[in-house]
Amino acid sequence: MRRVAVASFIGTAIEFYDFYIYGTAAALVLNQAFFPTLDPVNATLASFSTYAVAFAARPLGSVIFGHFGDRVGRKSVLVASLLLMGLSTAFVGLLPGYGTWGIWAPLLLILLRFLQGIGLGGEWGGAALLAVEHAPRGRRGLYAAFPQLGPSVGFFAATGVFWLLSSGLDDAAFRSWGWRVPFLLSFLLVGVGLFVRLKISETPVFARVLDAQEAGKVPAADVLRRHPRELLLGAGGMIIAYGLFYTATTYCLSYATGTLGISRNTMLGLSLVACLFLAAGTWLAATRSDGAGRRKLVLLGSGCAVVWGPALFPLLDTRQPVLVALGIGGALFCMGVVYGPMGAFLPELFGTTVRYSGASLAYNLGGVLGGAVAPLVATRLQSSFGSASVGWYVSAMAVVSLACVLALPETRERDLG
């Protein structure tokens, strides 16, 4: 179990590091590197649009990797998703900008971002199942906490690398080549992830399915036919987790540095502090879900987000570092309370033969609805109605998730089969 916990944690940490460095770069530099001919607002929207492309690709990745994960096995699919995600990320660091390749530069950026989304679409479901299907029945929330901590650590690492580069380089060097370094580090991280993942075994739950030759022919179709309610409600429950994260990180970083005039170094440092709130919320909620129940804690986190949404931007608008950190940290803590139990909650909603496809699809459809559009909607709302409207948008997403989770059953006592 120790090896399984480490493998599920390291894999998600690396893959989410890859995903988050793109979000940080999109907020800080990609608008000028790949869309220099647009005005500032439209360049930011174009940059965030390339960011959203990966979210659109993630459900497709869920179908592709979920198909083989439910037919061939969890382990081999996790290795393939790590390779695709990591190499796509690393090649972004090698991609020339608009000034060198013209229109081909943003087009290839979109392609690489799309491949990133395909890879990440298959990652989370496999990592969660690796932990949950190995875990004893009464401790699934505890072991699912390890892959759920991956995003916290990945985000911390991504922000930390950018903070170090921003602190050590002048602005011209950072915008010229410094922002590429975090992407190139992915070559090294992929090697580490592969070394760890190749040492794990197939989950015992799925091994029994293979032995009995019970694997379905088209798992994604089986999910749509047999579990449409769980799929849609599970995706709805994930909306606020994604919405909180990408509003409080990617959008707030862009808003604070571009609109409020807070320095890039300061915001990156405050984001590092806020990330600790995310890790704390994730761990506390995931581990307590074995006793209190997954549903109750997800409802608690969603309810807190309804309240915190309108408070977020007034805290940011003070420009006071402590209050800015409190605003972002509080949002990420609410997100962690929702996100932590989801590592066990979503897999427990589906049967073994469709669990990879079902959990991945629910997780990533929630990403399309909550994560892909959040920075775009927030940018438009702020430019048209002011920052307060973005906070109410966050609250609206929380209400949707609250309603969806209320319609789902408690799952912690279910037998995974």
N, C-alpha and C positions, 0 to 999 in steps of 0.2 A: 504493500500500500504506500510505503514511503516513496518508492520509485515511481509509482503511478501518479502520486500527488505532485512530485517534482516535474515529471514529464508534462502533465496537463498544465501546470503553472508556467513553466519556462516557455512552452510553445505559445500559449496565449499572450504572455508578456512580450515575446519577440514579435508576434504578428501584430499586436496592437501598437507596439512601438512603431512598426512600419506604417501603420495606418495613421497614427497621430502626428508623426513628423510631417506628413503631407498637410494635415490640417493646420499645423503651426506655420508651415511655409506658405500655405494659401493665405493666411491672415497677414503675414509680414512681408512677403517678397514676390510671390508668383505673379501677382497682378502687374508688377513692373517688368518682370523678366520675360513674361510670355504675352502680355496684353498692353504694351506700352502706348499704343495708338488710341486707346480709349480714355475717356475722362475718368476721374478717380472713382466715382460711384459705380459706373458701369464696368470698370476694370475689376473692382472688388467683386461685383456680381458675377463676372465672367470667371474669376478665380474660384469663387465658391461653387459655381456651376460645375467646373471640372471636379471639384470636391464631391459634389452630389452624384456624379456619374458612377462612382464606386458603389454607392448605396443602391442605385438602380440595378447594378450587376450582381449584388449580393444574393438576392433571391434565386437568380439563375445559378450561381455557385452552389446554393443550397440544394437545388434540384440535381445538378451534376454530381457533386460530391456525396450528397445524400443517397443518390441512387446506388453508387458503388459502396458507400458505407453501410447501407442496409442489405446489400447483396454479397459483397466480398469481405468486408470487415472494417473495423474502425481504424486499426493501426496503419495500414497501407495508405488509406485515404488521407490521414493526418500528415503523413510524410509528403504526399503530393501537394497538399494545400500549402504547406510551409514553403516548399520549393517555389511554387508559383507566386505566392505573395512576396517572398523575400527577394527573388530575382527581379520582379516587376518594380519593386521599390528601389533597388540598387541602380537600375538603369535610368530612373528619373534623375539620379545624381550625375549621370553621364550625358544627359540630354542637353544639346546646345539651346540657347535662348532664341527669342524672336529676332534679335539683331543679327544672328548668324544664319539661321535656317528659315526665317520668314514664317509663313503660315504653317509650314510643316512642323515647326516646333510645338505650337499648341495642339495640333492634331495628334502628334505622337504622344504628347502629355496625356491627352484624353484616352488614348489607347492603353497606355501603361496604367492609368488610373482605373480603367475598366477591368484590366487583368488583376489588379490589386483587389478589386471588389469580388471577382470570381473566387480568388484564393481565400479571402476572409469569409466569404459566404459558406465555405466548407469547413472552416477552422473551428468556430465556437462550438457547433453541435458535436463534433467529434471529441473535442477536449472535454466538454461537459459530460458526455457519455462515458468517456474513458474513466472519469472519476466516479460518476454515479453508479455505473454498472459493476464496478469493482467493489464499491463500498458496502459494508453491512447495512441492513435495512434501517436501523435506528440512527445511522450516522451519515446518511447521504448528504444532508445539508452541510455537515462539517467538511466532507471531502470535496463537495462541489464548490466550497469556498475558495479552494486553491485556483482552479481556472478562472473564477470570478475576480480574484485579485490580480490576474494578469493585466487587465486594462489599467488598473491603478499604477502598477509598476511600469508598464509600457509608457503610460502618459508621463509619469515622473521622469523616466529615462529620456524620453523625447524632449520634454521641456528643459531638462537639465543640460542636455547636449547643446540645445539652441542657446540657453542662457550662458554657458561657458564660451561659446563662439561669439555671441553678441558682446560679452564682456571683454574678450581678448582681442577682438578685431575692430578696426574702425568701420564706419558705415559702408564705405565704398568696397572694402574687402569682403565684408559680410554679404553684400548684395551681389558682388561679382562671383565669388567662389565659396565663401564660407558656408552658405546655406546648403551646399551640396554634400558637405561632409557627413551629416547625419544619415543621408540616403546611402552613401557609399559604405558606411559601417554595417549596413544590412548584409553585405557579403560575408562578413565575419560571423554575424549573429545566426545566419542560416546554417552555417557549419556547426555551431554549438547546438542549435535546435535539433538538427539531424542526428548528431551524436547521441543525444539524450533519447530521442523518440525511437530510434532503431533498437534500443535495448528493452523496450516494454513488450508485454505479451498482449494477445487479443483478450477482450473482456470475456469473463466466463459466461455471462448472460448471452452474448451473441455467439460464442463458441457452441452453445447448446443448440441454437437455431441452425447453425451450419451442419452440425452433426445430424440433426433431424431433417435437413433439407427443406426447411420451412420458409426460406427467404422468398419474398414476393418478387414478381417480375418487374413491375413498375411501381416502386414505393411511393413516389410523389402522387401518382394517380390514386393509389390506395388511401393516402392522407386526405385528398380532396373528396373522395367518395365516402370514407368511413369516419373522418374526424374534421369536417369543415367547421363545426362550432368551436372546437378546441383551438384549431388553427387561427381563426379570425379573432377570437377573444384573447388568445395568448399574444398575438401580434398587437392587439389594442393595449394590452397590459404593458407592453414594452415601449409604447410611444413616449411616455413621460421620461423613462430612463434615458433614452436617446435624446429627446428634446432638451432635457436639463443639461446633459453633458455637452452637447454641441453648441448650445446657447451660452453656457457658462464658460466654455473654453474657447472654441474657435471664434464665435461671434464677439464675445466680450473682449478677447484679445485685440481683434480688429477695431472694435468700437473705442476701447480705452486708448489705444495708441494713435488711432486716426482722428477720432472726434474729440476726445477729452484731452489729448496731448500728453498723456502719461508716457514716460519713456519705455522703450522696448525692454530694457534690462529690468526695470521695476516690475512690469507686468509679468514677465517670465518668472521672476523670483516669487511674486505673489501667487502665481499659478502653481509653483512647486509646493508652497505652503498649503494651498487649497487642496492639492492632491492627497494630502494626508487625511483630510476630512473624508474624501471618497473611500480611501482604504479602510478607515475606521468604520464607516457606515456599512460597507460591504461585508467586512469580517463579522461585525456584531450581528447583523441581520441574518447572514447565512448560517452562522453557527447556532443562533437561537431558534432558527426555524425548525430544527429537529424536535424542539419541545413545544414552542408556541404555535407552530404551523406556518407554512409558506404564505398562505393567503392572507393571514392576519397582518404579517409584517409588510407585505407588498401594499396592502391597503393603508397601513400606517404611513409608509413612505410617500405614497401618492397624495394622501391627505395633507401631509406636511408641505408637499410641493405646491398644492393649491394656495396655501398661505404664504409661502416664501416667494412665489413668483412676483407679486407686486412690490415686495421689499427689495428685490435684487438690484434694480437699476437706480433707485434713490440712493442706495449705499454706494454704488459705483460712481454716481454723479457727484459725490462729495469730493472725489479725487484724493481722499485720505487713505494712505496705504492700509492701515489697520481695518478700516471699514470696507475697503475694496476686497481685501482678503476674506473678511467675514461674509460679504455678499456672495462671492464665488464659492467659498468653502461651505457655506450653508446649503447652497444649491447642490453641490456635489455630495454632501452628506445625505441629503434627501434622495439623490439619485442612487447612492450606495445602498440605502435601506431597501429600495425597490429592486435593485440589480442583484444584490447578494443572494436572496432566496430563489431567484429565477434560474440559477444554475441547476437546481434540483426540480423546481416547480414545472418548468416547460418539458423536460424529458419525462417526468412522471405523468404527463397528460396523454402520452402516446404509448402504443404497444411496441414490443421489441422489434418486430419486423418492419416498422415504419418510424421508429423513434428518431433515427438520425435525420431523416427527411422532415418529419413533422416538427421537431424541436428547432431545427435550423431554419426552416421556412418561417415559423412563427417569429423567431428571433430577428430574422433579417427583414421580413415584411414590416415589423415594427420600426426597423431602422430606416426604411424608405419613408414611412409616414412621419416619424419623429426626428430622425437625424439628417436626412438628405435635404429636407426643405427648411429646417429650422434657421440656419444662417441666412438663407435667401429671404425667407419671410421676415426675419428680424431686421435685415438691412432695409427692406422696403418699408416696414412699419416705422422704424426709427426715422427714416428720411421724410416720411409723410406725416406722422402723428406724434413723433417724439419717443423718447426711450421708455416712458411709462407703458406705452402700448405693447412693448415687447414682453414686459412682465406679465401683463394680462393674457398674452398669448401663451406663455408658459403655464399659467393657471388653467387655461382652457384645455391644454393637452393633458394636464393632470386629472381634470374632471373626466375626460374620455377614458383614461386608463383606469380610474377608480370605478367607473361603471362597468367596464369589461371584466375586471377582476372580481367584482361583486357577483357576476354571473357565472364564475368558475367555481368548482368544488375544491375543498381541501384535498391534498394528495399525499401527505407525508406517510400515511399508513398503507399506501398501495404497494402491492407486490409487483416488481418489475418483470417477473416471469422467467 
